[in-house]
């Protein structure tokens, strides 16, 4: 038999052995390039082919079968193929000819039974209606992910997904982020993505919202919570969340409040131009202290009804940004049963802006902070949102107010003076023990002396023994027997001056 000398091995090979080695090597190359041995016009690159042939010839001997055999593993040639945890079914059943077919039994040459882009789909049916096809599937390149014989990884994958199979192509180093989605950290990409095809973008297994809530059921509204739902929930969770990794908590695409400003841009302008900003708004995650980012039974996605929501913070002593103390509202409301209407109605935001304002104490409209202030209707815009301006504009009080002496409107008397008294001089704006929100005392002067009012209600009016003036009584009745007896007149003096 003719022989050919191998310069690489220093041995003579029979021409049959040399040809077989060359053709099998080219066959191996065809699995990589997708070129069939039977194609007359196919010729792999000479340099690559030569390298494969030379590598193959060094290991081929003349003891290979020269006729058809029942099993490829009985002679020990391909025994390593079956020593895997996960086996391709034809390999497990030793049915190699399911996928391979003889070209020349004497030379022990094989070819695939079909082109590899259709061979797998003969058994493993793929959807023909899905709109999104994974690129290797579309190209018929199943072997880029799967070993055709066996593997130590489930689904006979070439590499465990936790070891980066997907990242071999989808290159991204998620470890550099502070917060990584659980499935990404575990390498469980197929929890969310179908590895072959899908009807949804990005090969997702379901529509975005339903996919996310299949694990994150806390974001699914139940009961009354269904009434109001954040718009991004309808559009898809990834409007706010990065599905893989992020440097913001909860894998938000950006930290709150900046994330919120990307849609609610009007608030950013409001904050930039406001004189007073509610401090939680600018804290990281601040918006979500008051608003549920997913759903709520309440307007504006509030977490709780007012005033309970506000009392989460304002239910304890606080200091404003200027260092001044803020009232412990929980204690004030508990100790004073006469609550102002907006508080009774659970509407703190009727008087206070929840985000920012141009007015002191986040008020929605003007209200003078001083004890004394000249009367101008625009200075009391907050009060006149609910109360009629005529309450202080008309000298006649009949049919207008119960705070009158006969017909004389005593609101008008107090306000329309050279040193007009503001509403706070007599009224508590949140709650009081006395009717009509009359205060027990009011801070006066730079040192905050508590000036007592000592108001006593009667059937037809009342009596006031304050530090502002001598004790005086009033009665709405025009019948003398219903009018209280007024004590002897005392000289008036300005509070704290004795003058």
VEXSE-303848 format. One record per residue: residue in one letter; x, y negated, z negated of N, C-alpha, C, O in turn. Coordinates in steps of 0.1 Angstrom, whole numbers, plus 5000, padded with zeros to 4 digits. Atoms other than C-alpha are relative to their C-alpha. Example, Ala and Ser with C-alpha at 12.3 -4.5 7.8 and 13.67 -1.06 7.14 Angstrom:
a500950125000512350454922500949885000501949884993/s499150115000513750114929499249894992499749784991/
This chain:
x500950125000500050005000500949885000501949874993/x499250124999501349665009499949924987498949924980/x500050075012502449444981500549855003501149835013/x499650144998503049064976500649964987500149994976/x499350045012505548924952499549874994499249775001/x500550125007504348674925501249934994501849994985/x498950085006506848404918499849964986500749944978/x500350055014505048314886500250114990500750094979/x499949895010504948664870501350085002501750154994/x498849924997508048814887499650145003500550235002/x500449874997505949114897499450015014499049915020/x500749974987504649274929498650044997498450134989/x501549965001500849294932499650065013500150025024/x500649944988498949504956499249895007498749805000/x500850104993497249294983498650004995497949904994/x501349995005493949434970499849924987498949854984/x500050065013494749314935500249855001499549774994/x499850154998496048974947498849935006498449835001/x501250064993493048914969498949994989498149894989/x501150005010490649014941500249894990499349814986/x499750105010492448784916499749865006499149784999/x500250134994492248494941498649975001498149864998/x501450024998488648544949499249984987498449894987/x500650025013487548584913500349864994499549804988/x499650135005489548274904499249895007498749805001/x500850104993487748084932498650014996497949914996/x501449995005484448224919499949934987498849864985/x500150085013485248084885500049855003499249784996/x500150144996485947754902498749965005498249855003/x501350034994482647774920499049984989498149904991/x500950025011480847794886500149864995499249804990/x499850135004482447464878499649895010499049795006/x500350094990481947294911498750015006498249925013/x501349984994478647444920500150055015499150055022/x499849964986480147584953499850155001500550224993/x500249854998479047934965501150065008501650005017/x498949934992481648184976499550045014500450055023/x500549964987479348275005499949895010499549915021/x500150124990479347925020501350005008502449985004/x498849994991481547945051500849875000502049875002/x499350134998482347575050500549954986501049844985/x499650045013483147565013501550034998502050145000/x498549985003486847515004500449914988500549794990/x499650085011487747404969501349935002502149985011/x498750074998490647154966501150104998501250184989/x498949914999493847334974500850004987501250114982/x499250005012495647214943499350064989499950144981/x500849945011492847314919499950145002500050224992/x500249864997492247644936501350084998501350184992/x498749945002495947724936500350024985500850134981/x499849995014496147654899499250114993499750184985/x500849905005493247874891500450145004500550234996/x499649874995494448154913501350054993501350164988/x498749975006497948144898499750044985500450144980/x500349965013496448154863499350134999499650214990/x500749875001494248444871500850125004500750224998/x499249894996496748654889500950064990501350184991/x499149955010498948684859499450104991500150184985/x500749905009496348884840499350115007498950215000/x500749904993494849094867500950125002502150115007/x499249874998496049464869499150085010498150045014/x500749914991495049744891499050104994498550195001/x500949905006492949924865498649954999497850014992/x501450055000489749724872499250105008499750175017/x500849914993486749924884500049975015500149865019/x500150024985486649984922498750055005498550075018/x501349964995483050094923499049934990499449884979/x501050065009479749974907499950074987500050204987/x500149955013479450024870498749964993498049874998/x501350035007476450034846500249894990499349814987/x499850105011478049814819501349945002502350005005/x498750074999480649544821500850004987502049964988/x499350005012481649594785500550134995501350144986/x499649875005482149964782501550035002502150104994/x498649984998485649954796500949904992502149914992/x499250095008486649674772500449875007501149795001/x499650124993487049414799499449874995500049774992/x500850125004484349174788499450014986498349964984/x500649985013483749284752499949884992499049874983/x500150135008484348934738498749935003498349854995/x501250074996481248814756498850044991498049954988/x501149965008478949014733500249994985499350024978/x499750025014480548934700499749864995500549794990/x500450135004478548624693498750014991498050114993/x501149995009475848544667498749985009497750055006/x501150034992473448414694500350055014501350015020/x499749944987473248614726498949975010497749975007/x500950024989471648534760499350145002500050245002/x500749874999468948804764500550105010500750225006/x499449904990470348964796501350064995501650184997/x498749965005473748984779499850104989500450204988/x500349925011472349134748499550145004499850244998/x500549874994470649404769500950065010500650165016/x498949954991473849454789499550015015499850105022/x500550014986471949354821500749895007500149795011/x499250114993474749154837499549975014499649865019/x500450024987473249204871498749925002498249905013/x501250095000470248994861500549865006499749795013/x499550134996472448694869501250015010501449935019/x498949984991475448844888499750115010499050205007/x500249904990475549044920501350035006502249945008/x498849954994478249244937500249935013499349925021/x499650044987480149084966500750125007500550155018/x499349894995482549374970500450094987501350054980/x499849915012482449664944501550055000502150064989/x498749955000485849794956501049894994502049934987/x499250115005487449454949499549944987500249864981/x500650045013485249404918499749855001500149774992/x500450144998483949074932498549984998497750065002/x501450035003480748904921499649865005500549775006/x500550134998478548614929498749994991498250094987/x501350025007475548454911498950055009498950035021/x501149954992472248604922499249895007498649915017/x500550124994471048254930500949884997501749894988/x499350125003472447904931499749964985498649984981/x500150015015473047804894498949894997498449894986/x501050105003470647504897498650065000497650004995/x501349935000467747754902500050134993499050194989/x499949875007469048064885499450004986498650094983/x500550005013468247954850498449984999497750044991/x501450035001464747824858499150125005497950115004/x500749884996463748164872499350064987498250114987/x500549955013463348274835499549894991498549894984/x500350115009463347944817499349895007499949805013/x500850104992460547744832500149864994500049844982/x500050145004460847374831498849925006498349965016/x501250084996458047114833500449935013501449885015/x499950084987457546964868499249875000499249805009/x500950125000455146694856500649894991500249774991/x499450105009457346514829500649895008501349925018/x499550124993458346164839501549984998502249935006/x498650025004461746174821500750134999500350224992/x499349874999464246454829501449974995502149874999/x498650015005467546494810500950025012500750115020/x499250004989470346424834500650145004500650185016/x499449864996472046774832498950095005499250175014/x501149924995468646934837499749965015499550055023/x500350054987467946724867501050045011500750075022/x498949954991471346824882500150155000501050205007/x499849855001470847194873501250044993501750154995/x498749975007473847174851499750054986500249994976/x500449955013472447384822501350044992501350034980/x498849955007475947514814500849894994501849914987/x499350115007477047164803499750004985500449954977/x500449995014475147234771500050144995500250174983/x500249865005474547614770501250095006501750075017/x499149904996476947904772499150115006498250155000/x500949914994475448154797500150144994499250224998/x499949865006476548464777499650004985498750074981/x500350005014476548384740500749894993501749844998/x499450115007477448144713499850034985498950104981/x500349995015477748114675499149894996498849884984/x500950115003475347824677498650045006498550105016/x501349984996471547844680499849955014500449855018/x500350034986470047824715501250015009501349945020/x498749984993473447944727500649875006501149865017/x499450134997474647584727501650025000502150104992/x498549995000478347534735500649954987501749984983/x499550065012478747324704498849974991497849934997/x501150045009476647254673499749865002500649785003/x500350144999474746934676500649924989500949804990/x499450075012476046844641501549985003502149894996/x498650024997479546874656500249915012501349905017/x499950104990478746624683499850055014500349985024/x500449964987477346814713499549885008499949855019/x500650114993475146524722501049885002500949815012/x499150114999477846274715501250025010501949935012/x499049984989480146434741499749915012500649875019/x500450084989478146244766499549864995499849755000/x500650135006476145984745501049954989500849974977/x498950045009479245834730499649884991499449774997/x500350115009478445624699500550054986500150164982/x499649975013480145614665499149944990499249834986/x501050055010477245584641500649994986500049934977/x499450005013479545634611500449864996500649834984/x499550145004480545264613498949924995499149814990/x501150085005477045154603499750034985500150144980/x500249995014475945104567498850104998498750174988/x501249925002472545284572499850085013499650035024/x500249904989472145594594498750084998498550134987/x501249925001468845764602500350144997501350205002/x499849875004468646104586500350105011501450175010/x499849904989468346314618501349975007502050065011/x498750034993471346124633501150044991502150104996/x498949975009473446174602500250165000501350214998/x500049855000472546554603500350055014500450185015/x499849954986473146574641498850075005498950155015/x501249934996469546684645499349915010498149875008/x500650094990468846484677498750055005497849975009/x501249944994466246734688498749984991497650024995/x501250045008463946624659499249905007498049905006/x500750114993463046324680500050015015499149975021/x499849994985464346404715499850145005500350244999/x500049874993463446684738501250015009501549925016/x498749994993466746814753499850025015500850015022/x500249974985465146894787499249895007499749835017/x500950094993462246674797498949954991498650014981/x501150065008459446454783499249915008499649865019/x500950104994456546244792500249864994499549764999/x499850135007457845964770501449955002502350035004/x498650064998460745724773501050064991500750114980/x498949965008464145824760499950154996500450194986/x500249865002463046194761499450034986499650134980/x500649985013461046144729498950115000498350135011/x501049895000458846434718498649954999497650025002/x501450065001455846204711500149855002501249795004/x500050144999454745844714500749954987500650014976/x499150045010457045634692499349994986499850054976/x500650025013454545544664499650144994499950164982/x500449875005453145894660501250094997501250174987/x498849935003456646044661500649964987501050044979/x499450055013457945824633499150034988499650084978/x500949975012454845874611499950154997499350184987/x500049855002455146254615500950034988500850134981/x499149985012457946214589499749894989499649914978/x500250115008457345864575498549974998497949875003/x501450015002453745914564499649884991498449844991/x500350125008453945624540499749885009499149785004/x500350114990453745394571498650035007498249955015/x501349974994450345554580498949944991498849984980/x501050075009447445334568498950104997498450185005/x501149925005444745514548499049924993499349814988/x501150075007441345404534499949865005500049835017/x500250154996440945024533501249955007501149855014/x498850054993444544984545499950005015500749935021/x500250004985443345064580499549865005499549845017/x500750124995441644724581501049915007500649845017/x499050094993444844534590501350075001501850134992/x498849934997447844674607501049905007500649825015/x499050094994451044494616500250035015500250155019/x500049984985451244444654501150095005500850185013/x498949904995454644624658499650144998500250235005/x500449855002453044944644499350055013499550165017/x500749964988450844944675500950015012500850105020/x499150004988453644854699501150104999501750145009/x498949915002456145094683501049964989501449844989/x499250035012458245114652501349945004501949864996/x498750044996461445044671500049855004501149795007/x500050144999460344684675500749944989501449834990/x499350055012461644634640501250094995502250044990/x499049915005463744944633500850065011500450085022/x499149924991466745094650499950144997500050184986/x500349865003466045464654501350084997501150194992/x498749925003469745564650500749944988501050024979/x499250055011471645334627500049845001499849785011/x500050145001471944974615500849964988501050044979/x499450055011473744754591499049934990499449884980/x501050065008470444634576499250124993499150234999/x500849895007468344834550498850045009498349975017/x501149944993465645064563500350015016499350025023/x499650004986467545064596499349895008499049915020/x500650124993466044724605501049955010502249965008/x499150054990467444584637500749874996501749835002/x499450125006468244264617499449994986498350034983/x500550025014467944164581498849904999498749815007/x501250095003464744004568500649884991501449914982/x501250044992463843714570500349985015499449955023/x499750034986465743664603499250095010498850055021/x500749914991464043974618498549955001498049955012/x501350054999460643824609499949875009498949855016/x500050124992461543494625500150035015499749945023/x499949974986462143664658498650005007498549985019/x501450014995458343684662499349884994498649805001/x500650115007457143434636500949885000501349834990/x499050114998459343154650499549874994500349784991/x500550135005457042874637500449984985500649874981/x499650015014458042954601501449954999501749884989/x498650055000461642894609500149855001500949794993/x500050154999460942544620499449944987499949834983/x500650055012458742494590501049994988501149894981/x499050005011461542594566501149905002501649844993/x498950094997464142384584499649854997500549774994/x500450145002462042064580499349984986499049864983/x500750025012460442124546500949944989502149964989/x499250055012461441944514500150114989501150104982/x500049905011460642244492499750145007498850155015/x500149864994461142614502499750104989500450104979/x500349895010459642904483501250095000501550155010/x498749945001462843074471499950155005500950195012/x500049864995461743444479500150005015500650105021/x500150004985461343344516501450025006501650095015/x498650004995465143304521500850114994502050134998/x499349885005466143604500500050115010499150125018/x500049894991467143914518498950094996498750134985/x501249925002464044124522498949924993497949984989/x501050095007462043824508498650015005497750024997/x501349994995459143844531499250124995498050114993/x500749885004458344194521499750014985499150114980/x500450015014458044094484498549974999497850014990/x501450045000454643944493499250075010498050105009/x500749944989453744114526500450155002501650185001/x499849864996453444484534500450005015499649955023/x499650014986455444524567499250095009499450085022/x500749914992453144794579498549985001497949975012/x501550025000449444754568499649964987500349964977/x500650055013447144614542498549995002498049975013/x501450035000443544584533499749854999498649815000/x500250145003444144214526500549915011501349965020/x499650094989444543914549501549984999502149984988/x498550034999448143834560500850114995502050094991/x499249885004449244184551500549984985501650034982/x499650025014449444074514500050144993499250234995/x499949875008450544354490499050014990498550124987/x501150005011448044254463499249875002499649785009/x500850125000445244004459500649904991501349934981/x499650115008445943664445499049994988497850034990/x498650055004446643564417500950114996502150084993/x499149905005448043904408501350015008502450035002/x498850004992450443894437501049894995502249914994/x499250115004451743554426500650024986501749984983/x499549985013452043664390501050104999501650124988/x498849915000454543934399501349924997502149984990/x498950085003457043654398499749894989500449874980/x500450125008455143364381499450054987498749964980/x500649955013454043584352501150004989500950074979/x498950015010457243504333500649865001500549795011/x499450134999459243184325501050005012501850095013/x499150024989461143064356500549865000500049774993/x499550144997463142764367499949975015500250065023/x500050044986462642574399501449985005502449984997/x498750024994465542514423500749884994501949874994/x499450125005466042174407500350024985500749924978/x499749975014466442344373498949974990499050014978/x501150025009463142234358499250124997499150215006/x500749885003461142494340498650015007498049915008/x501349974994458042654356499250074990499750154982/x500949955010455042744336499950165001499850215012/x500349855000454543114326498550015002497750004993/x501450014996451243134345499250124994498050104991/x500749895006450343474331499549974986498449994982/x500350045013450443344296499049885000498049884992/x500950125000448643014305498650055003497650014997/x501349954996445743204322499450094989498250094987/x500649915011445443454293499549914988498549944982/x500450085012445343174266499049905003498449844994/x501050114996443042944286498950075009499250095021/x501149924993439743114297499349925011498749985020/x500650084990438542814318500949995012501749905012/x499050004988440242884352499449915011498249905013/x500350084988440342644381499450085011499750205012/x500749934989438042744410500950095009500650205011/x499249924991440842854434500650134993500850234999/x499549885007442243084407498950104997499150224999/x501149905002438843234399499750075013499350195013/x500349944987438443294436501250085006501150145017/x498849934996441943444439500649945013500950015022/x499550084988443143174463501049904996500849784997/x499050095003446343024450500549925012500949805011/x499650074988447142934486499149895005499449835015/x500850124997444342684487500749874996500549775002/x499350115005446542454468501550005003502249905005/x498549984999450142594473500350075014499650165018/x499549934988451942674505500850124996501750104987/x499349895004453343024502501550005005502350085000/x498749994993456442954524500849874998501949884992/x499350135002457442584524499149895002498049905007/x500950114999456042244521500849874999502049874995/x499450135002456841874523499749934987500249834984/x500450065013455141814490500650084988501150194990/x499549945012456341884455499250124996498050134998/x500649885005455542224439499350085012498350155009/x500649924989454742364474498649975003497850055008/x501450034998451442184475499749985014500549945022/x500350004986449542194507499749855005499949825017/x500350154997448641814505500549924989501049974979/x499450095010449641514486499250004987498050014986/x500550015014449141494448501049934992502149994991/x498950075007450941244426500550074988499750134980/x499449935012453341394401500149924988500349974977/x499850095012453341094378498750004992497650044996/x501250025009451041014348499249885005498049895005/x500650124995450340664361500349995015501450025019/x499850034986449840584398498949925005497749945002/x501150084994447940314417499250095009499750195016/x500949924993444940464433500049975015499849865020/x500150004985445140544471499450135003499950244999/x500749884997442840794486500950115006500750235003/x499149904994445640954506500950074990501550184993/x499249935010447641024474499350124993500050204987/x500749905006444941254463499450105010498350165008/x500549924989444441444495499850154996498850215000/x500149875005444941774477498650024993497950114996/x501249995008442041714452498849995009497850055007/x501250034992439741584479499850105011498950085020/x500349894992440041894499498750074996498050125005/x501249945006437342034476499049894994497849904996/x500850105007436141734456499749885009500549835017/x500550124992434141444471500849884996501049854984/x499350125004436241124473499149904993499649814985/x501050095007433040934462500150014985499649924978/x499949985014433741084428500849894993500549864981/x499250105006436240814422499949865007500449765002/x500250124992435240554448498849924996498849794997/x501350075003431740464436499949964985500250054977/x500250045014431140264405498850064993498850084981/x501249945005427740414401500250155000500650215010/x499849865001427840774389498850095000498950214999/x501249925001424240884388499850095013500050045024/x500149904989423741194409501350045006501450115016/x498749974994427441204416500950084990501650174994/x499249945010429141304383499450014987498549924983/x500550005014428441414348500949924990500549904979/x499150095008431341204335499649865003500349785010/x500550134998429340884333499449954987498850044979/x500650065011428140654306498749925005498949815010/x501250064993424540584317500250025015500350145019/x499749994986425140504353501549975004501950005015/x498650044997428740394350500950125002501050214994/x499149894996431140634368501349994992502149904996/x498850015008433940694342501250055007502350025003/x498949974991436140854369500549875006501749855007/x499750134993436040524387500749914990501649844994/x499450095010436840334355501550044997502349954996/x498749955003439940554348501049975011502249945009/x499150004988441340544383500349865005501449825008/x499950134994440640194395500449904990499749814986/x499450105009442940004371501449965005501950035014/x498750044996446139824374501150114999501950135007/x499149885002447940134360499050115000498650174989/x501049904999445540394373500550144995501750174997/x499649875005445540734356499850105011498850105019/x500149894990446141034378499150114994498850114982/x500849895005444041344376500650084989499950134980/x499349925010446641524355500049934986500350004976/x500150065014446241264327498950064991499150064979/x501149945008443041434317499750155003499250224994/x500349864996442741764336501250095002502250055006/x499149894997444642084336499750065013498650095016/x500249964986445142204372499850155001499350195012/x500149854998445242574365498950064990498050134995/x501049945010443242664333500149924987501149864984/x500150065013442142524300499150074991498350164995/x501049945010440242604268498749925000497749974996/x501250095001437842314272499349995014499950035024/x500750014988435142254298500649895009501349805005/x499550094990435842064330501549995001502049895006/x498650005000439442164327500749894993501849854996/x499450115008440041894301501250064992501250174987/x498749965006443641924287499949994985499249904980/x499850025014444541974251500949884998500749794989/x499150115001447441734256500749995013500750095021/x499450024987449441594284501449944998501649864989/x498750055002453241534287500149855004499649815015/x500050144997453941164285501449954998502149994988/x498750065002457140964290501150095005500950215008/x498849924995460641084300500450114991501050214996/x499749895009460941294269498950104999499050204991/x501149905000457641474275499250014987498850124984/x500850005013455841374243498650055004498050005013/x501349954997452641574242498949924994498749924982/x501150105004449841314241498750084999498250125009/x501249935002446741474226498849925005498849805004/x501250074995443341404242498850014990498149924989/x501049985010441041544215498649975006497849895000/x501450014994437941574238499050094993499450214991/x501149925006434741694222498749985009498349875011/x501250004992431741784243498749994992498650054981/x501350015006428141684233499050045010499350075022/x501149964992424741774247499949915013499649965024/x500350094989424541464269501349935004501349845013/x498750074996428241354271501150064992501450184992/x498949965007431241364249500849894993500449774995/x499250105007433841194228501550035002501950145003/x498649984997437541134235500849914990500649794989/x499250075010440041044207501450025004502250084997/x498749984995443241024227501049894995500649794989/x499050105002446440834223500049895010500849795009/x500150104990445440634253499249884996499549764999/x500950115004442740424237499350044987499550164982/x500749975012440540404207498950115003498650145014/x501049894998437940684201498849945007498249845002/x501250044992435140644226499150115003499650235005/x501049904996431940824234499349965012499249845015/x500950034989429740844264498850095000498850204995/x501249924999426240964272499449975013499349865018/x500750014987424441034305498649954998498049905007/x501450035002421140974288499749854998500649784993/x500350145002419440634289499149984988498749864985/x500950015012417340714258501049984988501950064986/x499150035011419040554227500150114990501250144985/x499949895010418140854205501050115004501450194996/x499149894995420341074227501449955001502350035004/x498650055000423340844225500750014987500249974977/x499349995012425940924200500449864994500649775002/x499650125006426940654175501449985002502350064999/x498650034997430140484185500749954988500149854982/x499350065012432640424157500549865003500549815014/x499650144999433940074150501249995011502050085012/x499050024990436139934178501349994994501549934984/x498650015004439839964175500849935012500449955023/x499250064990442439764194500750105009501350205004/x499449914991443639944225501549985000502049874999/x498650014999447340014229500550105011499850205013/x499449914990449440174256500750124992501350094982/x499449895007450640524246501549994997502249955007/x498650005003453840534228500649864998501849854994/x499450135002454240154226499549934988500149844983/x500650075012451840044198499649865004499349784996/x500450144996450939744220498850015008498349905013/
